[in-house]
Amino acid sequence: MPAFASAALLILGVFLLIMLLLSVKVIRPYQKGLVERLGKFNRILEPGIHFIIPFMERVKVVDMREHVVDVPPQEVICKDNVVVTVDAVVYYQILDPVKVVYNVSDFLLAIVKLAQTNLRAIIGEMELDETLSGRDIINARLREELDKITDRWGVKITRVEIQRIDPPKDIQEAMAKQMTAEREKRAMILLAEGKKESAIKEAEGQKQAAILKAEGEKQRQILIAEGQAEAIRKVLEALKMADEKYLTLQYIEKMPELAKYGNLIVPYDTEALIGLLRILQKVKDTPLPEPPKNEKKPVEGTESSSDPDLEKLKDIMG
C-alpha cells in the first residue's frame, strides 16, 4: 500500500505539473491572443502572462505587426491593346484580430487575388504611356480599392507599390530607339543653344569693349583740353600779375620797328590798349618846354637833358 500511494502521488504531481504548464500562456508585445472556450470566442488576451483552463480553452495568437505580401506577376491588357507584365507588393496591418480570424478563412490568399483583379481593372482603363508614367496613380487607386474591401476584415492597407511594368520586347526596342532619338535631339538643341549663347556673349563683349574704348578716348581728350585750358589760364594770370608800366614800355619800344612794315599793334588786352592810347594822347597834347635863354646851347655830341621815354613818344607821334 505505501508503494501504491507513493506512485499515485507521483502521477498526480506529474499531472498537476502538466496542467500548470498547459494553463500558462505568454503573449508577446506585438501579439494578441484570442481565447476560445468550448469552441466559442471568449476573450482577447493582451501582451503578458495569462492562465487558461486546459482542454477547455484554446488560444489563437495573432501577429499585430505590419506585414508585406507579394503579388505574383501577371499579364494585363492595356486600353490600347498592349500586353504588359505587372507585379506588385502590398503592405498591410491587422487592426482587429477578431475580424481577421473569423471574417475571412485565408486572408493572404484573399488579399493576393483581390490585388490581382484590381490591377487588371485599373490598368485596363489606361493606355501604355499612361501606365508607364502613372505608377503613383496606380498605387493610389489600388490601395484605395483594397482598403475598401479589407476594412471589414479588420485589416488596414498601408501601402501598395508596383514593382515593375514590362511591355513586350518589340515595344521595348521601339521605346529604346525613341529614347535614343530624344537624347540626340536634346544634345543637338543644347549644342545649338550653347553656340548661340557663346556668340551673343562674344558680341556683347566686343560691344562693351568698344564702348569702354570710346569712353576712355573721350576722357583722354577732355583731360587734354582741360590741361591746355588750365595752362592758358595760368599764363594769363601770370601776364596780369606783370608790371603794367614795363609791358607798356616794351610795346612802345617795339612800335617803331613794327611800324616800318605797316603792322597793326594790338596790346595783350583791352585795358592796356585804352591805357596806351591815353598816354599817347597825353604826350601829344603836352607842349615841350623851351630851354632858358641864359643856358648854353648844348654841345654837339652831348645828350639832351629831356626824358628819353618822352622823346621816344614824340618821335612816334611825329
VOGU-3710 file (C-alpha; in Angstrom, 3 decimals, decimal comma):
1> mpafasaall> 0,000/0,000/0,000  2,625/2,566/0,795  4,288/1,899/-2,583  0,977/2,287/-4,409  0,205/5,518/-2,564  3,598/6,979/-3,386  3,162/6,041/-7,077  -0,275/7,629/-7,132  1,084/10,804/-5,559  3,862/10,876/-8,113
11> ilgvflliml> 1,427/10,507/-11,012  -0,815/13,169/-9,516  2,096/15,536/-9,153  3,180/14,993/-12,758  -0,405/15,562/-13,926  -0,701/18,777/-11,947  2,611/19,971/-13,330  1,461/19,261/-16,884  -1,843/21,038/-16,243  0,023/24,008/-14,830
21> llsvkvirpy> 2,245/24,205/-17,870  -0,732/23,938/-20,178  -2,630/26,624/-18,303  0,132/29,238/-18,598  0,130/31,266/-21,810  2,606/34,088/-22,592  1,571/36,758/-25,139  4,415/38,796/-26,656  4,257/42,607/-27,030  3,387/42,518/-30,752
31> qkglverlgk> 0,751/39,781/-30,336  -2,792/39,385/-29,166  -4,457/36,135/-28,118  -7,989/35,011/-28,923  -9,366/32,617/-26,320  -11,953/30,090/-27,461  -13,805/28,208/-24,748  -15,545/25,063/-25,890  -15,482/26,265/-29,497  -16,810/29,757/-28,796
41> fnrilepgih> -14,902/33,052/-28,735  -14,482/34,133/-25,136  -11,982/36,998/-24,753  -8,822/38,723/-26,046  -5,528/38,300/-24,245  -3,246/41,328/-24,116  0,572/41,012/-24,061  1,816/39,384/-20,834  1,334/36,124/-18,917  -2,136/34,574/-18,676
51> fiipfmervk> -3,733/31,440/-17,271  -6,315/29,417/-19,169  -8,304/26,293/-18,471  -6,534/23,390/-20,128  -8,542/21,214/-22,547  -11,447/23,661/-22,303  -9,866/26,845/-23,660  -7,691/27,294/-26,726  -5,670/30,378/-27,649  -5,103/31,667/-31,206
61> vvdmrehvvd> -2,205/34,115/-31,401  -2,467/36,951/-33,944  0,590/38,969/-35,032  -0,311/42,676/-34,984  2,817/43,932/-36,782  2,830/45,332/-40,331  3,238/42,659/-42,983  4,019/42,534/-46,669  2,612/40,192/-49,262  3,988/39,757/-52,785
71> vppqevickd> 1,516/39,833/-55,674  2,783/37,416/-58,354  3,444/38,786/-61,897  0,539/38,662/-64,317  -0,139/39,769/-67,882  -2,539/42,663/-68,234  -4,003/44,178/-71,416  -3,919/47,973/-71,587  -6,572/50,169/-73,150  -4,602/50,355/-76,425
81> nvvvtvdavv> -4,393/46,512/-76,612  -0,783/46,242/-75,437  0,024/43,336/-73,138  2,217/44,232/-70,159  3,514/42,139/-67,267  2,820/43,653/-63,852  3,663/42,656/-60,307  3,294/44,474/-57,000  3,725/44,294/-53,242  1,062/45,086/-50,638
91> yyqildpvkv> 1,776/46,264/-47,089  -0,958/45,682/-44,510  -1,501/45,776/-40,766  -4,116/43,947/-38,673  -6,243/46,271/-36,579  -8,946/43,886/-35,353  -7,725/40,317/-34,612  -11,264/39,010/-34,164  -12,355/40,052/-37,689  -9,209/38,827/-39,401
101> vynvsdflla> -9,628/35,379/-37,813  -13,373/34,906/-38,062  -14,442/37,008/-41,100  -12,085/35,517/-43,711  -10,763/32,000/-43,974  -7,404/32,658/-45,732  -6,510/36,294/-45,527  -3,231/36,125/-47,507  -4,775/34,310/-50,448  -7,747/36,663/-50,403
111> ivklaqtnlr> -5,617/39,796/-50,489  -3,395/38,454/-53,307  -6,352/37,583/-55,524  -8,008/40,885/-54,704  -4,851/42,815/-55,700  -4,538/40,914/-58,993  -8,136/41,526/-60,044  -7,974/45,229/-59,174  -4,681/45,608/-61,057  -6,262/44,185/-64,197
121> aiigemelde> -9,224/46,542/-63,841  -7,114/49,663/-63,230  -4,507/49,080/-65,942  -7,190/48,017/-68,416  -8,550/51,584/-68,275  -5,161/53,156/-69,082  -3,021/53,342/-72,211  0,570/52,107/-72,260  2,165/55,551/-71,898  -0,136/56,383/-69,004
131> tlsgrdiina> 0,665/53,050/-67,382  4,416/53,558/-67,610  4,341/57,157/-66,379  1,495/56,855/-63,879  2,747/54,398/-61,268  1,801/56,719/-58,439  -1,744/56,896/-59,758  -1,951/53,094/-60,000  -0,557/52,700/-56,469  -3,056/55,166/-55,007
141> rlreeldkit> -6,062/53,662/-56,791  -5,095/50,089/-55,922  -4,574/50,953/-52,256  -7,943/52,692/-52,146  -9,763/49,752/-53,716  -8,098/47,192/-51,446  -8,730/49,271/-48,345  -12,450/49,398/-49,064  -12,747/45,605/-49,040  -10,238/44,717/-46,328
151> drwgvkitrv> -11,869/47,128/-43,863  -14,470/44,510/-42,967  -11,652/42,023/-42,370  -10,115/44,250/-39,704  -7,069/44,972/-41,871  -5,581/48,317/-42,957  -3,749/48,502/-46,302  -0,887/50,883/-45,518  0,923/50,915/-48,846  0,903/49,438/-52,345
161> eiqridppkd> 3,907/49,528/-54,680  4,110/48,476/-58,338  7,459/46,733/-58,689  7,687/46,592/-62,468  5,654/47,050/-65,630  7,236/45,249/-68,582  5,872/45,845/-72,101  6,603/43,350/-74,937  10,143/43,176/-76,361  9,286/44,833/-79,681
171> iqeamakqmt> 7,773/47,775/-77,844  10,779/47,925/-75,536  13,084/48,116/-78,589  10,946/50,869/-80,129  10,968/52,757/-76,861  14,744/52,417/-76,634  15,133/53,855/-80,165  12,759/56,672/-79,307  14,699/57,470/-76,153  17,972/57,476/-78,129
181> aerekramil> 16,493/59,857/-80,692  15,180/62,123/-77,934  18,597/62,209/-76,267  20,308/63,071/-79,558  17,714/65,762/-80,205  18,253/67,280/-76,769  22,022/67,125/-77,246  21,797/68,963/-80,596  19,458/71,565/-79,108  21,781/72,128/-76,163
191> laegkkesai> 24,785/72,395/-78,506  22,986/74,945/-80,702  21,882/76,921/-77,680  25,443/76,862/-76,371  26,827/78,221/-79,663  24,126/80,879/-79,761  24,841/81,923/-76,198  28,569/81,998/-76,918  28,072/84,222/-79,981  25,808/86,561/-78,033
201> keaegqkqaa> 28,302/86,807/-75,176  31,172/87,453/-77,594  29,212/90,202/-79,391  28,259/91,780/-76,102  31,895/91,657/-75,018  33,075/93,353/-78,217  30,353/95,979/-77,854  31,305/96,649/-74,255  34,989/96,829/-75,174  34,257/99,358/-77,962
211> ilkaegekqr> 32,139/101,452/-75,593  34,841/101,414/-72,934  37,495/102,305/-75,514  35,414/105,247/-76,776  34,767/106,384/-73,214  38,478/106,217/-72,488  39,358/108,239/-75,599  36,694/110,782/-74,676  38,078/111,125/-71,161  41,596/111,469/-72,555
221> qiliaegqae> 40,556/114,300/-74,905  38,669/116,009/-72,092  41,688/115,804/-69,806  43,991/117,167/-72,538  41,621/120,062/-73,212  41,293/120,782/-69,520  45,077/120,707/-69,164  45,545/123,137/-72,055  42,834/125,418/-70,680  44,490/125,359/-67,275
231> airkvlealk> 47,882/126,199/-68,841  46,406/129,139/-70,764  44,693/130,353/-67,608  47,955/130,195/-65,684  49,750/132,170/-68,414  47,052/134,812/-68,423  47,202/135,083/-64,663  50,953/135,490/-64,869  50,592/138,201/-67,513  48,056/140,055/-65,404
241> madekyltlq> 50,423/139,990/-62,499  53,257/141,563/-64,597  54,136/145,235/-64,280  51,857/147,309/-66,485  54,470/150,017/-66,980  57,071/147,518/-68,008  54,816/145,980/-70,587  53,797/149,420/-71,867  57,393/150,433/-72,373  58,064/147,169/-74,147
251> yiekmpelak> 55,193/147,869/-76,540  56,395/151,424/-77,103  59,941/150,292/-77,873  58,740/147,783/-80,425  56,213/150,082/-82,112  58,689/151,998/-84,364  60,262/148,786/-85,527  56,918/147,186/-86,286  55,526/150,332/-87,861  58,145/150,139/-90,604
261> ygnlivpydt> 56,374/147,136/-92,031  52,896/148,536/-91,662  51,979/146,182/-88,845  48,998/146,797/-86,590  49,898/146,837/-82,918  47,330/145,265/-80,611  48,046/145,211/-76,883  47,535/141,974/-74,975  44,222/143,159/-73,502  41,651/145,954/-73,833
271> ealigllril> 42,627/147,763/-70,670  46,264/148,024/-71,805  45,129/149,320/-75,200  42,999/152,035/-73,599  45,809/152,990/-71,237  48,317/153,193/-74,072  46,022/155,432/-76,100  45,558/157,717/-73,121  49,339/158,008/-72,610  49,902/158,757/-76,279
281> qkvkdtplpe> 47,166/161,406/-76,318  48,579/162,994/-73,208  52,098/163,112/-74,679  50,886/164,583/-77,965  48,906/167,350/-76,276  51,709/168,316/-73,856  53,989/171,113/-75,277  57,709/170,747/-74,904  59,312/173,266/-72,508  61,626/175,892/-74,024
291> ppknekkpve> 65,188/175,984/-72,799  66,198/179,013/-70,705  67,838/181,894/-72,588  70,781/182,155/-70,287  71,585/178,480/-70,776  74,137/177,489/-73,242  73,209/175,528/-76,245  74,066/172,010/-75,841  77,270/170,945/-77,287  77,087/168,722/-80,232
301> gtesssdpdl> 77,605/165,163/-79,289  76,112/165,645/-75,807  72,834/164,111/-74,739  69,727/166,201/-74,082  68,503/166,554/-70,525  64,927/165,654/-71,502  63,324/162,329/-70,653  64,319/159,604/-73,160  60,962/157,915/-72,922  59,226/161,167/-73,679
311> eklkdimg> 61,460/161,729/-76,689  60,596/158,310/-77,987  56,916/159,028/-77,671  57,301/162,316/-79,534  59,186/160,628/-82,328  56,421/158,082/-82,613  53,656/160,675/-82,639  55,751/162,587/-85,218
//
